[in-house]
C-alpha cells in the first residue's frame, strides 16, 4: 500500500469530485468521532468496511469487527493478481489515482463457540442484569427478580461466573423467597421459574459457552504487531447470527466494558481502537428504552476514551436519531426507493448531509452504483465535509473468505494462542451454595440421629439425675424374688394391720426384735 493510501494523518477512502479524481480521506484525528456505513444489500458495504479496517490497521490502530457473512476473514491474506476481480480493481485504481499494492494484515480470529477462532467468554457478573435481561427477553417483574439475585451475589460474596452459578443462585432465591421478599420486595417463585426457563433456551442455542472464565482481556483487542500495524480482531458471527439477540447483546457488552475500562484521553491523534458494529439494526430492534439510553450514553462518551464506533446497516433509519447525530464520518451506498416508506427514508437520509451544488443528494443516494457511495468525512475542526459521490478504493487484502488451512495457520501464530483455549472453573456461587447445602444436610442428618437416639433412650426408660444417666432398677432382686412378689407381700401386710389378730402378730414380731414380750 502506498503513501496515497496512508498519509501520516489520514486514510485514503476513494476518489470523488469530477471524474473521481479528488482524494476522499478520513482524518485519523477524527476517527474516534464515529461513523456510519449504510446501503442496500449488494451495494458494497462489506468492501467499504474492509477498506476502512485496512486503513486503520496500517495506521497502527487496532480494529474489532464481526464477520457476519464469513467473507471478511480474507483480510488475513494478501490480494492476488490471479483474482477474477484484479482487472476491475486495476481499472478503478487508475481512475481514482491509486497505486494498488496487495498485502495481508495481522488478524486474530475469535468465536463465541470456539470453532473458527479463540473462545470468547465473559462472566455473568460482567454482563450485568440489564444486558442479561435484554438477552433473555425478561419482563419487568422478572428483571426485578434478576436484580435481586445480583444484589444477593454481592452481599453474600457469591461470585457469578457462569450460568450454573446463576442457576444455583436462582434456586436459592426460590427456596428462600419469603425471607428475601421481606428484605428486597416481592420475589415470586413463578418469576424465578420463568428466568430459569429462559436460561435453558439460551443454553440450547449455544449461548452458555459465552459465560465463564478465562474471561476476555480487552487489552488483547488493542495490540499491534512487530511492524506497528494494528491487529484486526475478527469475530466469527455467521453461526452467531442464528441468535441475533445474543450477537447484539455481546457486542454491546464489549462496548460497555471498553467504556468502563479505558481512561479518558480527550482527542488523540488517532483512535486507540475502532469498533465496527455490523447489522446494527439488531441492537435497536424491540430494545427497551433503558437499553437505547445506555447505547446513546456509550456512543456519546466513549469517543473521549479514544474509541471510534462505526455502525453498518442497510438503512440509516435503523439507527435512532439521538445516536445517528453523533456519527460524523459517513459512507452511504445506494438506497432503493420502491415504496412510499423507502422514499421517505431516502429523503430523511439526504437531509443529514452537507449539500453539494453539483448534484441532488437524494438522487445520488438512489443512483450510485456498486462500489460507489455518497461520502461525508469530517474536515478540519470536525466540520462535516461536503457530500461527494465517491468511488471506494479496492482492498489490498483478499476479498472473500479464507480457506480452513489458512485460518488454522493464522491461529497457530496468534499472540493469544493457548490463553483462552481451556475453560477455568474456580470456586464461585455454585460451589459455595452447594457447600452450604451439604453442610445443612449434614446438620439435619445429625439432628435426626440425635432425636432418634433420644427416642430410643426414652423407650428404655432412661432417667437423668445429678450423677447422669442410670438404668432403672432390675426387674428381679438379688434373692431371686420378683418385684411383683415383694409388692404383694407389702400389700398383704398392710391389710393385716387393720385386724386385731394382725396387730397382735405385729406386736409379737416387734417384741422378738427388741427383746420385749
Residue, then its C-alpha position, 0 to 999 in steps of 0.5 A: x500500500x502506498x503513501x496515497x493510501x496512508x498519509x501520516x494523518x489520514x486514510x485514503x477512502x476513494x476518489x470523488x469530485x469530477x471524474x473521481x479524481x479528488x482524494x476522499x480521506x478520513x482524518x485519523x484525528x477524527x476517527x474516534x468521532x464515529x461513523x456510519x456505513x449504510x446501503x442496500x444489500x449488494x451495494x458494497x458495504x462489506x468492501x467499504x468496511x474492509x477498506x476502512x479496517x485496512x486503513x486503520x490497521x496500517x495506521x497502527x490502530x487496532x480494529x474489532x469487527x464481526x464477520x457476519x457473512x464469513x467473507x471478511x476473514x480474507x483480510x488475513x491474506x494478501x490480494x492476488x493478481x490471479x483474482x477474477x476481480x484484479x482487472x476491475x480493481x486495476x481499472x478503478x485504481x487508475x481512475x481514482x489515482x491509486x497505486x494498488x499494492x496487495x498485502x495481508x494484515x495481522x488478524x486474530x480470529x475469535x468465536x463465541x463457540x470456539x470453532x473458527x477462532x479463540x473462545x470468547x467468554x465473559x462472566x455473568x457478573x460482567x454482563x450485568x442484569x440489564x444486558x442479561x435481561x435484554x438477552x433473555x427477553x425478561x419482563x419487568x417483574x422478572x428483571x426485578x427478580x434478576x436484580x435481586x439475585x445480583x444484589x444477593x451475589x454481592x452481599x453474600x460474596x457469591x461470585x457469578x461466573x457462569x450460568x450454573x452459578x446463576x442457576x444455583x443462585x436462582x434456586x436459592x432465591x426460590x427456596x428462600x423467597x419469603x425471607x428475601x421478599x421481606x428484605x428486597x420486595x416481592x420475589x415470586x417463585x413463578x418469576x424465578x421459574x420463568x428466568x430459569x426457563x429462559x436460561x435453558x433456551x439460551x443454553x440450547x442455542x449455544x449461548x452458555x459457552x459465552x459465560x465463564x472464565x478465562x474471561x476476555x482481556x480487552x487489552x488483547x483487542x488493542x495490540x499491534x504487531x512487530x511492524x506497528x500495524x494494528x491487529x484486526x480482531x475478527x469475530x466469527x458471527x455467521x453461526x452467531x447470527x442464528x441468535x441475533x439477540x445474543x450477537x447484539x447483546x455481546x457486542x454491546x457488552x464489549x462496548x460497555x466494558x471498553x467504556x468502563x475500562x479505558x481512561x479518558x484521553x480527550x482527542x488523540x491523534x488517532x483512535x486507540x481502537x475502532x469498533x465496527x458494529x455490523x447489522x446494527x439494526x439488531x441492537x435497536x430492534x424491540x430494545x427497551x428504552x433503558x437499553x437505547x439510553x445506555x447505547x446513546x450514553x456509550x456512543x456519546x462518551x466513549x469517543x473521549x476514551x479514544x474509541x471510534x464506533x462505526x455502525x453498518x446497516x442497510x438503512x440509516x433509519x435503523x439507527x435512532x436519531x439521538x445516536x445517528x447525530x453523533x456519527x460524523x464520518x459517513x459512507x452511504x451506498x445506494x438506497x432503493x426507493x420502491x415504496x412510499x416508506x423507502x422514499x421517505x427514508x431516502x429523503x430523511x437520509x439526504x437531509x443529514x448531509x452537507x449539500x453539494x451544488x453539483x448534484x441532488x443528494x437524494x438522487x445520488x443516494x438512489x443512483x450510485x452504483x456498486x462500489x460507489x457511495x455518497x461520502x461525508x468525512x469530517x474536515x478540519x475542526x470536525x466540520x462535516x465535509x461536503x457530500x461527494x459521490x465517491x468511488x471506494x478504493x479496492x482492498x489490498x487484502x483478499x476479498x472473500x473468505x479464507x480457506x480452513x488451512x489458512x485460518x488454522x495457520x493464522x491461529x497457530x501464530x496468534x499472540x493469544x494462542x493457548x490463553x483462552x483455549x481451556x475453560x477455568x472453573x474456580x470456586x464461585x456461587x455454585x460451589x459455595x451454595x452447594x457447600x452450604x447445602x451439604x453442610x445443612x444436610x449434614x446438620x439435619x442428618x445429625x439432628x435426626x440421629x440425635x432425636x432418634x437416639x433420644x427416642x430410643x433412650x426414652x423407650x428404655x426408660x432412661x432417667x437423668x439425675x445429678x450423677x447422669x444417666x442410670x438404668x432403672x432398677x432390675x426387674x428381679x432382686x438379688x434373692x431371686x424374688x420378683x418385684x411383683x412378689x415383694x409388692x404383694x407381700x407389702x400389700x398383704x401386710x398392710x391389710x393385716x394391720x387393720x385386724x386385731x389378730x394382725x396387730x397382735x402378730x405385729x406386736x409379737x414380731x416387734x417384741x422378738x426384735x427388741x427383746x420385749x414380750 
